Every structure is written in C-alpha cells, then in structure tokens.
Amino acid sequence: MDINIKVENIKCGGCAHTVSSSLLKLPHVESVDVEIEDGLVKVSGDEELDREALVKKLTSLGYPEEGKGNTLTTATSYVSCMVGKITK
C-alpha cells in the first residue's frame, strides 16, 4: 500500500531525514521517500498502513498536512530540522 501526503515546512535534507527516520519506526511502514521541493512524503507499507497515524506523527514533528499547520507546527519543524541535520 502506498500513501502520499503533501506537508508543510519541509525545507532541506535535515527535515527529510527527520521525517524518514521517524516514520520508519512506525508499524507497517516499509519505506519513506521525501520530495523536498514538492513537500511530498511518500510512504509504502503493508495493507495495515494507517494514514491517520502517519499524519499525526508528521504533525508532531512539525510537518502538518498542507493547509493544516500553525505557528507551533512551524516552530516545531525548525527543531526537527536541526535534529535531522545533526543526526544525518
């Protein structure tokens, strides 16, 4: 099963690394591809892959689904970005 989610705040490789590494820890996720330029997160997994769980995790990292962000999620994304750059 493939799920594509267009998100806000992805700006660089650090952001992409945080998103990928975090989503890969979720149940049923097999692979994650992040298109930085388009803000698109492509997730592949088994038939039990849960879109709501993915969106919830992305939002907690500061990368909400397009059109659903706010000032707090933007600030959170800066922290996630820096962590991604450090651990990359």
Biopython code that builds the backbone (N, CA, C, O; Angstrom):
import numpy as np
from Bio.PDB.StructureBuilder import StructureBuilder

atoms = [
    (1, "MET", "N", (0.850, -1.176, 0.000)),
    (1, "MET", "CA", (0.000, 0.000, 0.000)),
    (1, "MET", "C", (0.894, 1.237, 0.000)),
    (1, "MET", "O", (1.901, 1.283, 0.706)),
    (2, "ASP", "N", (0.527, 2.220, -0.782)),
    (2, "ASP", "CA", (1.259, 3.487, -0.846)),
    (2, "ASP", "C", (0.355, 4.625, -0.404)),
    (2, "ASP", "O", (-0.816, 4.686, -0.777)),
    (3, "ILE", "N", (0.914, 5.528, 0.396)),
    (3, "ILE", "CA", (0.189, 6.719, 0.843)),
    (3, "ILE", "C", (1.077, 7.928, 0.581)),
    (3, "ILE", "O", (2.241, 7.956, 0.981)),
    (4, "ASN", "N", (0.516, 8.926, -0.093)),
    (4, "ASN", "CA", (1.212, 10.186, -0.352)),
    (4, "ASN", "C", (0.557, 11.286, 0.466)),
    (4, "ASN", "O", (-0.666, 11.429, 0.472)),
    (5, "ILE", "N", (1.390, 12.067, 1.160)),
    (5, "ILE", "CA", (0.880, 13.150, 1.996)),
    (5, "ILE", "C", (1.672, 14.412, 1.671)),
    (5, "ILE", "O", (2.896, 14.437, 1.805)),
    (6, "LYS", "N", (0.976, 15.446, 1.248)),
    (6, "LYS", "CA", (1.611, 16.738, 0.982)),
    (6, "LYS", "C", (1.654, 17.494, 2.306)),
    (6, "LYS", "O", (0.620, 17.697, 2.944)),
    (7, "VAL", "N", (2.855, 17.913, 2.719)),
    (7, "VAL", "CA", (3.032, 18.537, 4.028)),
    (7, "VAL", "C", (3.660, 19.917, 3.910)),
    (7, "VAL", "O", (4.190, 20.297, 2.866)),
    (8, "GLU", "N", (3.586, 20.648, 5.001)),
    (8, "GLU", "CA", (4.191, 21.977, 5.105)),
    (8, "GLU", "C", (5.552, 21.889, 5.795)),
    (8, "GLU", "O", (5.838, 20.923, 6.502)),
    (9, "ASN", "N", (6.374, 22.891, 5.586)),
    (9, "ASN", "CA", (7.607, 23.152, 6.341)),
    (9, "ASN", "C", (8.828, 22.324, 5.978)),
    (9, "ASN", "O", (9.875, 22.520, 6.595)),
    (10, "ILE", "N", (8.761, 21.412, 5.019)),
    (10, "ILE", "CA", (9.969, 20.671, 4.640)),
    (10, "ILE", "C", (10.829, 21.579, 3.777)),
    (10, "ILE", "O", (10.420, 22.010, 2.699)),
    (11, "LYS", "N", (12.027, 21.861, 4.270)),
    (11, "LYS", "CA", (12.882, 22.831, 3.592)),
    (11, "LYS", "C", (14.232, 22.277, 3.139)),
    (11, "LYS", "O", (14.866, 22.835, 2.243)),
    (12, "CYS", "N", (14.675, 21.166, 3.767)),
    (12, "CYS", "CA", (16.042, 20.719, 3.482)),
    (12, "CYS", "C", (16.210, 19.229, 3.759)),
    (12, "CYS", "O", (15.261, 18.540, 4.133)),
    (13, "GLY", "N", (17.424, 18.754, 3.569)),
    (13, "GLY", "CA", (17.752, 17.363, 3.827)),
    (13, "GLY", "C", (17.612, 16.978, 5.290)),
    (13, "GLY", "O", (17.291, 15.832, 5.604)),
    (14, "GLY", "N", (17.853, 17.930, 6.187)),
    (14, "GLY", "CA", (17.684, 17.644, 7.615)),
    (14, "GLY", "C", (16.233, 17.342, 7.944)),
    (14, "GLY", "O", (15.932, 16.421, 8.703)),
    (15, "CYS", "N", (15.336, 18.134, 7.359)),
    (15, "CYS", "CA", (13.897, 17.892, 7.536)),
    (15, "CYS", "C", (13.538, 16.517, 6.985)),
    (15, "CYS", "O", (12.849, 15.737, 7.643)),
    (16, "ALA", "N", (14.002, 16.229, 5.788)),
    (16, "ALA", "CA", (13.695, 14.957, 5.133)),
    (16, "ALA", "C", (14.212, 13.776, 5.960)),
    (16, "ALA", "O", (13.538, 12.754, 6.083)),
    (17, "HIS", "N", (15.405, 13.927, 6.519)),
    (17, "HIS", "CA", (15.981, 12.857, 7.342)),
    (17, "HIS", "C", (15.127, 12.609, 8.582)),
    (17, "HIS", "O", (14.852, 11.461, 8.930)),
    (18, "THR", "N", (14.709, 13.681, 9.246)),
    (18, "THR", "CA", (13.866, 13.534, 10.433)),
    (18, "THR", "C", (12.566, 12.832, 10.088)),
    (18, "THR", "O", (12.142, 11.916, 10.793)),
    (19, "VAL", "N", (11.931, 13.262, 9.000)),
    (19, "VAL", "CA", (10.670, 12.659, 8.583)),
    (19, "VAL", "C", (10.864, 11.179, 8.275)),
    (19, "VAL", "O", (10.122, 10.336, 8.778)),
    (20, "SER", "N", (11.851, 10.865, 7.456)),
    (20, "SER", "CA", (12.088, 9.469, 7.066)),
    (20, "SER", "C", (12.392, 8.581, 8.264)),
    (20, "SER", "O", (11.766, 7.536, 8.443)),
    (21, "SER", "N", (13.344, 8.994, 9.078)),
    (21, "SER", "CA", (13.752, 8.146, 10.197)),
    (21, "SER", "C", (12.624, 7.963, 11.207)),
    (21, "SER", "O", (12.496, 6.893, 11.801)),
    (22, "SER", "N", (11.815, 8.982, 11.406)),
    (22, "SER", "CA", (10.710, 8.883, 12.358)),
    (22, "SER", "C", (9.581, 7.996, 11.841)),
    (22, "SER", "O", (9.048, 7.168, 12.580)),
    (23, "LEU", "N", (9.223, 8.171, 10.585)),
    (23, "LEU", "CA", (8.129, 7.356, 10.029)),
    (23, "LEU", "C", (8.516, 5.888, 9.893)),
    (23, "LEU", "O", (7.666, 5.008, 10.021)),
    (24, "LEU", "N", (9.785, 5.622, 9.637)),
    (24, "LEU", "CA", (10.234, 4.233, 9.509)),
    (24, "LEU", "C", (10.107, 3.452, 10.819)),
    (24, "LEU", "O", (10.134, 2.221, 10.810)),
    (25, "LYS", "N", (9.970, 4.150, 11.927)),
    (25, "LYS", "CA", (9.806, 3.498, 13.227)),
    (25, "LYS", "C", (8.362, 3.099, 13.496)),
    (25, "LYS", "O", (8.089, 2.354, 14.437)),
    (26, "LEU", "N", (7.435, 3.588, 12.677)),
    (26, "LEU", "CA", (6.023, 3.275, 12.882)),
    (26, "LEU", "C", (5.695, 1.879, 12.352)),
    (26, "LEU", "O", (6.331, 1.398, 11.414)),
    (27, "PRO", "N", (4.701, 1.234, 12.958)),
    (27, "PRO", "CA", (4.286, -0.095, 12.481)),
    (27, "PRO", "C", (3.800, -0.040, 11.035)),
    (27, "PRO", "O", (3.161, 0.925, 10.616)),
    (28, "HIS", "N", (4.110, -1.079, 10.291)),
    (28, "HIS", "CA", (3.617, -1.307, 8.931)),
    (28, "HIS", "C", (4.288, -0.433, 7.872)),
    (28, "HIS", "O", (3.952, -0.542, 6.692)),
    (29, "VAL", "N", (5.239, 0.440, 8.265)),
    (29, "VAL", "CA", (5.947, 1.286, 7.295)),
    (29, "VAL", "C", (7.169, 0.532, 6.788)),
    (29, "VAL", "O", (7.992, 0.064, 7.574)),
    (30, "GLU", "N", (7.279, 0.421, 5.473)),
    (30, "GLU", "CA", (8.407, -0.285, 4.862)),
    (30, "GLU", "C", (9.412, 0.660, 4.224)),
    (30, "GLU", "O", (10.612, 0.389, 4.253)),
    (31, "SER", "N", (8.948, 1.768, 3.647)),
    (31, "SER", "CA", (9.867, 2.735, 3.054)),
    (31, "SER", "C", (9.232, 4.121, 3.050)),
    (31, "SER", "O", (8.010, 4.268, 3.045)),
    (32, "VAL", "N", (10.103, 5.139, 3.053)),
    (32, "VAL", "CA", (9.665, 6.529, 3.044)),
    (32, "VAL", "C", (10.534, 7.289, 2.055)),
    (32, "VAL", "O", (11.759, 7.171, 2.067)),
    (33, "ASP", "N", (9.889, 8.068, 1.203)),
    (33, "ASP", "CA", (10.589, 8.936, 0.258)),
    (33, "ASP", "C", (10.053, 10.344, 0.457)),
    (33, "ASP", "O", (8.840, 10.553, 0.456)),
    (34, "VAL", "N", (10.953, 11.317, 0.627)),
    (34, "VAL", "CA", (10.542, 12.700, 0.839)),
    (34, "VAL", "C", (11.018, 13.539, -0.341)),
    (34, "VAL", "O", (12.211, 13.591, -0.637)),
    (35, "GLU", "N", (10.076, 14.191, -1.006)),
    (35, "GLU", "CA", (10.396, 15.117, -2.090)),
    (35, "GLU", "C", (10.376, 16.523, -1.505)),
    (35, "GLU", "O", (9.314, 17.119, -1.323)),
    (36, "ILE", "N", (11.563, 17.045, -1.213)),
    (36, "ILE", "CA", (11.704, 18.329, -0.530)),
    (36, "ILE", "C", (11.042, 19.451, -1.319)),
    (36, "ILE", "O", (10.297, 20.251, -0.752)),
    (37, "GLU", "N", (11.305, 19.517, -2.607)),
    (37, "GLU", "CA", (10.805, 20.617, -3.429)),
    (37, "GLU", "C", (9.283, 20.687, -3.448)),
    (37, "GLU", "O", (8.712, 21.777, -3.482)),
    (38, "ASP", "N", (8.625, 19.536, -3.427)),
    (38, "ASP", "CA", (7.171, 19.470, -3.516)),
    (38, "ASP", "C", (6.493, 19.332, -2.154)),
    (38, "ASP", "O", (5.270, 19.426, -2.055)),
    (39, "GLY", "N", (7.290, 19.109, -1.102)),
    (39, "GLY", "CA", (6.708, 18.881, 0.219)),
    (39, "GLY", "C", (5.880, 17.611, 0.265)),
    (39, "GLY", "O", (4.878, 17.530, 0.974)),
    (40, "LEU", "N", (6.313, 16.624, -0.501)),
    (40, "LEU", "CA", (5.542, 15.382, -0.613)),
    (40, "LEU", "C", (6.254, 14.249, 0.121)),
    (40, "LEU", "O", (7.442, 14.001, -0.089)),
    (41, "VAL", "N", (5.508, 13.573, 0.981)),
    (41, "VAL", "CA", (6.021, 12.419, 1.711)),
    (41, "VAL", "C", (5.308, 11.194, 1.158)),
    (41, "VAL", "O", (4.083, 11.093, 1.216)),
    (42, "LYS", "N", (6.096, 10.258, 0.616)),
    (42, "LYS", "CA", (5.553, 9.031, 0.041)),
    (42, "LYS", "C", (5.931, 7.876, 0.959)),
    (42, "LYS", "O", (7.108, 7.616, 1.208)),
    (43, "VAL", "N", (4.913, 7.193, 1.453)),
    (43, "VAL", "CA", (5.135, 6.104, 2.396)),
    (43, "VAL", "C", (4.582, 4.811, 1.799)),
    (43, "VAL", "O", (3.456, 4.772, 1.304)),
    (44, "SER", "N", (5.387, 3.766, 1.853)),
    (44, "SER", "CA", (4.949, 2.440, 1.413)),
    (44, "SER", "C", (4.962, 1.501, 2.601)),
    (44, "SER", "O", (5.821, 1.586, 3.479)),
    (45, "GLY", "N", (3.980, 0.596, 2.609)),
    (45, "GLY", "CA", (3.900, -0.366, 3.691)),
    (45, "GLY", "C", (2.912, -1.458, 3.371)),
    (45, "GLY", "O", (2.400, -1.564, 2.257)),
    (46, "ASP", "N", (2.657, -2.265, 4.379)),
    (46, "ASP", "CA", (1.716, -3.354, 4.170)),
    (46, "ASP", "C", (0.279, -2.837, 4.192)),
    (46, "ASP", "O", (0.038, -1.635, 4.305)),
    (47, "GLU", "N", (-0.663, -3.761, 4.083)),
    (47, "GLU", "CA", (-2.073, -3.378, 3.954)),
    (47, "GLU", "C", (-2.654, -2.725, 5.208)),
    (47, "GLU", "O", (-3.748, -2.163, 5.159)),
    (48, "GLU", "N", (-1.936, -2.791, 6.328)),
    (48, "GLU", "CA", (-2.411, -2.175, 7.568)),
    (48, "GLU", "C", (-1.827, -0.785, 7.806)),
    (48, "GLU", "O", (-2.008, -0.217, 8.883)),
    (49, "LEU", "N", (-1.134, -0.238, 6.824)),
    (49, "LEU", "CA", (-0.567, 1.104, 6.932)),
    (49, "LEU", "C", (-1.689, 2.101, 7.230)),
    (49, "LEU", "O", (-2.711, 2.111, 6.543)),
    (50, "ASP", "N", (-1.501, 2.925, 8.240)),
    (50, "ASP", "CA", (-2.549, 3.811, 8.751)),
    (50, "ASP", "C", (-2.235, 5.270, 8.419)),
    (50, "ASP", "O", (-1.307, 5.852, 8.981)),
    (51, "ARG", "N", (-3.012, 5.858, 7.505)),
    (51, "ARG", "CA", (-2.782, 7.244, 7.079)),
    (51, "ARG", "C", (-2.906, 8.211, 8.258)),
    (51, "ARG", "O", (-2.103, 9.136, 8.377)),
    (52, "GLU", "N", (-3.892, 8.014, 9.125)),
    (52, "GLU", "CA", (-4.081, 8.893, 10.275)),
    (52, "GLU", "C", (-2.867, 8.885, 11.195)),
    (52, "GLU", "O", (-2.465, 9.934, 11.698)),
    (53, "ALA", "N", (-2.284, 7.715, 11.420)),
    (53, "ALA", "CA", (-1.096, 7.615, 12.276)),
    (53, "ALA", "C", (0.082, 8.356, 11.635)),
    (53, "ALA", "O", (0.869, 8.995, 12.333)),
    (54, "LEU", "N", (0.197, 8.270, 10.323)),
    (54, "LEU", "CA", (1.271, 8.977, 9.623)),
    (54, "LEU", "C", (1.100, 10.481, 9.748)),
    (54, "LEU", "O", (2.056, 11.192, 10.056)),
    (55, "VAL", "N", (-0.110, 10.971, 9.511)),
    (55, "VAL", "CA", (-0.392, 12.406, 9.600)),
    (55, "VAL", "C", (-0.150, 12.906, 11.024)),
    (55, "VAL", "O", (0.412, 13.983, 11.220)),
    (56, "LYS", "N", (-0.571, 12.126, 12.008)),
    (56, "LYS", "CA", (-0.369, 12.507, 13.408)),
    (56, "LYS", "C", (1.122, 12.627, 13.732)),
    (56, "LYS", "O", (1.545, 13.589, 14.372)),
    (57, "LYS", "N", (1.909, 11.660, 13.293)),
    (57, "LYS", "CA", (3.352, 11.692, 13.551)),
    (57, "LYS", "C", (3.997, 12.872, 12.833)),
    (57, "LYS", "O", (4.813, 13.582, 13.420)),
    (58, "LEU", "N", (3.639, 13.087, 11.572)),
    (58, "LEU", "CA", (4.186, 14.219, 10.824)),
    (58, "LEU", "C", (3.861, 15.541, 11.513)),
    (58, "LEU", "O", (4.721, 16.416, 11.616)),
    (59, "THR", "N", (2.638, 15.686, 11.978)),
    (59, "THR", "CA", (2.229, 16.914, 12.664)),
    (59, "THR", "C", (3.024, 17.100, 13.950)),
    (59, "THR", "O", (3.441, 18.215, 14.263)),
    (60, "SER", "N", (3.237, 16.028, 14.693)),
    (60, "SER", "CA", (4.000, 16.131, 15.948)),
    (60, "SER", "C", (5.445, 16.537, 15.701)),
    (60, "SER", "O", (6.088, 17.128, 16.569)),
    (61, "LEU", "N", (5.955, 16.217, 14.510)),
    (61, "LEU", "CA", (7.321, 16.591, 14.140)),
    (61, "LEU", "C", (7.409, 18.016, 13.608)),
    (61, "LEU", "O", (8.504, 18.555, 13.450)),
    (62, "GLY", "N", (6.250, 18.631, 13.330)),
    (62, "GLY", "CA", (6.233, 19.986, 12.789)),
    (62, "GLY", "C", (5.982, 20.044, 11.293)),
    (62, "GLY", "O", (6.186, 21.084, 10.666)),
    (63, "TYR", "N", (5.541, 18.934, 10.718)),
    (63, "TYR", "CA", (5.281, 18.858, 9.280)),
    (63, "TYR", "C", (3.827, 18.438, 9.045)),
    (63, "TYR", "O", (3.558, 17.313, 8.623)),
    (64, "PRO", "N", (2.889, 19.359, 9.324)),
    (64, "PRO", "CA", (1.471, 19.010, 9.180)),
    (64, "PRO", "C", (1.070, 18.881, 7.712)),
    (64, "PRO", "O", (1.747, 19.373, 6.810)),
    (65, "GLU", "N", (-0.035, 18.214, 7.514)),
    (65, "GLU", "CA", (-0.587, 18.111, 6.174)),
    (65, "GLU", "C", (-0.851, 19.523, 5.647)),
    (65, "GLU", "O", (-1.242, 20.410, 6.404)),
    (66, "GLU", "N", (-0.637, 19.720, 4.366)),
    (66, "GLU", "CA", (-0.771, 21.039, 3.755)),
    (66, "GLU", "C", (-2.112, 21.680, 4.126)),
    (66, "GLU", "O", (-3.169, 21.058, 4.023)),
    (67, "GLY", "N", (-2.034, 22.944, 4.560)),
    (67, "GLY", "CA", (-3.226, 23.697, 4.919)),
    (67, "GLY", "C", (-3.689, 23.519, 6.348)),
    (67, "GLY", "O", (-4.684, 24.118, 6.756)),
    (68, "LYS", "N", (-2.973, 22.690, 7.128)),
    (68, "LYS", "CA", (-3.410, 22.414, 8.500)),
    (68, "LYS", "C", (-2.387, 22.829, 9.550)),
    (68, "LYS", "O", (-2.503, 22.458, 10.718)),
    (69, "GLY", "N", (-1.391, 23.594, 9.134)),
    (69, "GLY", "CA", (-0.345, 23.998, 10.060)),
    (69, "GLY", "C", (-0.696, 25.263, 10.815)),
    (69, "GLY", "O", (-1.699, 25.920, 10.536)),
    (70, "ASN", "N", (0.158, 25.592, 11.785)),
    (70, "ASN", "CA", (0.022, 26.824, 12.557)),
    (70, "ASN", "C", (1.405, 27.249, 13.033)),
    (70, "ASN", "O", (2.403, 26.627, 12.670)),
    (71, "THR", "N", (1.473, 28.287, 13.828)),
    (71, "THR", "CA", (2.758, 28.803, 14.297)),
    (71, "THR", "C", (3.527, 27.763, 15.101)),
    (71, "THR", "O", (4.748, 27.668, 14.976)),
    (72, "LEU", "N", (2.840, 26.991, 15.915)),
    (72, "LEU", "CA", (3.506, 25.972, 16.732)),
    (72, "LEU", "C", (4.133, 24.886, 15.865)),
    (72, "LEU", "O", (5.262, 24.469, 16.122)),
    (73, "THR", "N", (3.420, 24.424, 14.844)),
    (73, "THR", "CA", (3.988, 23.378, 13.995)),
    (73, "THR", "C", (5.171, 23.905, 13.204)),
    (73, "THR", "O", (6.115, 23.163, 12.931)),
    (74, "THR", "N", (5.132, 25.179, 12.831)),
    (74, "THR", "CA", (6.276, 25.770, 12.122)),
    (74, "THR", "C", (7.496, 25.807, 13.037)),
    (74, "THR", "O", (8.598, 25.454, 12.615)),
    (75, "ALA", "N", (7.308, 26.230, 14.278)),
    (75, "ALA", "CA", (8.417, 26.275, 15.236)),
    (75, "ALA", "C", (8.955, 24.871, 15.499)),
    (75, "ALA", "O", (10.168, 24.678, 15.579)),
    (76, "THR", "N", (8.072, 23.902, 15.632)),
    (76, "THR", "CA", (8.482, 22.520, 15.874)),
    (76, "THR", "C", (9.301, 21.991, 14.709)),
    (76, "THR", "O", (10.241, 21.222, 14.910)),
    (77, "SER", "N", (8.953, 22.395, 13.492)),
    (77, "SER", "CA", (9.684, 21.906, 12.323)),
    (77, "SER", "C", (11.130, 22.387, 12.333)),
    (77, "SER", "O", (12.015, 21.668, 11.868)),
    (78, "TYR", "N", (11.393, 23.596, 12.856)),
    (78, "TYR", "CA", (12.766, 24.087, 12.933)),
    (78, "TYR", "C", (13.616, 23.207, 13.848)),
    (78, "TYR", "O", (14.775, 22.922, 13.546)),
    (79, "VAL", "N", (13.033, 22.780, 14.963)),
    (79, "VAL", "CA", (13.735, 21.883, 15.877)),
    (79, "VAL", "C", (13.992, 20.543, 15.214)),
    (79, "VAL", "O", (15.100, 20.010, 15.289)),
    (80, "SER", "N", (12.966, 19.992, 14.559)),
    (80, "SER", "CA", (13.112, 18.706, 13.865)),
    (80, "SER", "C", (14.168, 18.800, 12.775)),
    (80, "SER", "O", (14.952, 17.871, 12.583)),
    (81, "CYS", "N", (14.187, 19.904, 12.072)),
    (81, "CYS", "CA", (15.168, 20.130, 11.004)),
    (81, "CYS", "C", (16.590, 20.072, 11.572)),
    (81, "CYS", "O", (17.457, 19.394, 11.020)),
    (82, "MET", "N", (16.819, 20.779, 12.664)),
    (82, "MET", "CA", (18.163, 20.809, 13.260)),
    (82, "MET", "C", (18.572, 19.429, 13.762)),
    (82, "MET", "O", (19.719, 19.021, 13.583)),
    (83, "VAL", "N", (17.654, 18.716, 14.381)),
    (83, "VAL", "CA", (17.948, 17.364, 14.843)),
    (83, "VAL", "C", (18.305, 16.484, 13.642)),
    (83, "VAL", "O", (19.243, 15.689, 13.705)),
    (84, "GLY", "N", (17.561, 16.632, 12.563)),
    (84, "GLY", "CA", (17.836, 15.858, 11.348)),
    (84, "GLY", "C", (19.207, 16.156, 10.780)),
    (84, "GLY", "O", (19.888, 15.253, 10.294)),
    (85, "LYS", "N", (19.621, 17.411, 10.836)),
    (85, "LYS", "CA", (20.944, 17.787, 10.322)),
    (85, "LYS", "C", (22.063, 17.213, 11.188)),
    (85, "LYS", "O", (23.105, 16.794, 10.685)),
    (86, "ILE", "N", (21.826, 17.204, 12.491)),
    (86, "ILE", "CA", (22.848, 16.700, 13.417)),
    (86, "ILE", "C", (23.001, 15.196, 13.328)),
    (86, "ILE", "O", (24.119, 14.681, 13.374)),
    (87, "THR", "N", (21.883, 14.480, 13.201)),
    (87, "THR", "CA", (21.935, 13.022, 13.209)),
    (87, "THR", "C", (22.122, 12.402, 11.826)),
    (87, "THR", "O", (22.280, 11.187, 11.705)),
    (88, "LYS", "N", (22.105, 13.220, 10.803)),
    (88, "LYS", "CA", (22.210, 12.738, 9.430)),
    (88, "LYS", "C", (23.530, 12.074, 9.154)),
    (88, "LYS", "O", (23.769, 11.615, 8.037)),
]
sb = StructureBuilder()
sb.init_structure("model")
sb.init_model(0)
sb.init_chain("A")
sb.init_seg("    ")
for serial, (resi, resn, name, xyz) in enumerate(atoms, 1):
    if name == "N":
        sb.init_residue(resn, " ", resi, " ")
    sb.init_atom(name, np.array(xyz, "f"), 0.0, 1.0, " ", f" {name:<3s}", serial, name[0])
structure = sb.get_structure()
